[in-house]
Every structure is written in C-alpha cells, then in structure tokens.
Amino acid sequence: MIEIGRGDWYTKVETFSTMESTKEAFVLKNEVIAYEEEEEVFRKTWHKEIERDHM
C-alpha cells in the first residue's frame, strides 16, 4: 500500500498479486485499487496464464 497526502489532500493505492502454477501454465493475478480520501476511484484486475512450454 502506498499513501500520499498533504494538508487535507490524501490518496492511497493498494496492489495485490499472486503467482501460481499448474502442470500446464503459470498463472498470474494482479489487482490495483486507488482511493481519494476513503472513496474508491479506480480498480483494475488482470488474470494471465502463460504456457509452461516444457518448463
């Protein structure tokens, strides 16, 4: 989590990431959430699978 503010201005960004693997693929999951004060103003989630290609 990153928090930045000055005076009565305040923002916060939270990120969450996981890396897992299955027999066939590497699985990556990420999420970012941004706040102004305590109000959520942005959220994005990514999910990607990458073939292991014999790894």
N, C-alpha and C positions, 0 to 999 in steps of 0.2 A: 504494500500500500504506500502511496506517495501522497503527502498532504502539503499544500502550499496555500499561504494566505498572508494578508497584510491588512491591518485595521479590521473593517467589517467584511472584507472580501475573503472567501475561503473556498478552495476546491480540493477534491480528493479523487484519486484514481486507484482502483483495485484491479489486480490481474490474478487469474487462476490458470494454471497449466498442468496437464498430465501427459505423460508418455508411457505407453504400454505396448506390448507386442503380442501378436497371435502367431500361430505357426506360419501363416501366410503373409502377414503385414505388420508394419509399425503403425501404431495408432496415436495420433497427436490431437489433443483437445485444448483449446485456449478460449478464454473469455476475458473481456475488458469491460469495466463499468466506470463511468465518470459521473461525478457529482458536483453541483454548485450548491454550496451550503450543505444541506442534507437531502436535497432533491436530486434524484437520478435524472441525468440529462442525455446519457448515451450508453448503449450496451451493444456489444457485438460478440458473437460466438463463432469459432471456427472448429471444424472437425475434418481431419485429413487422414487418409490411410495411404501408406506408401508400401508398395510390394517389397517383400524381403529379397527377392531375386537370389535365392540360394544362400542367404546370409544366416 
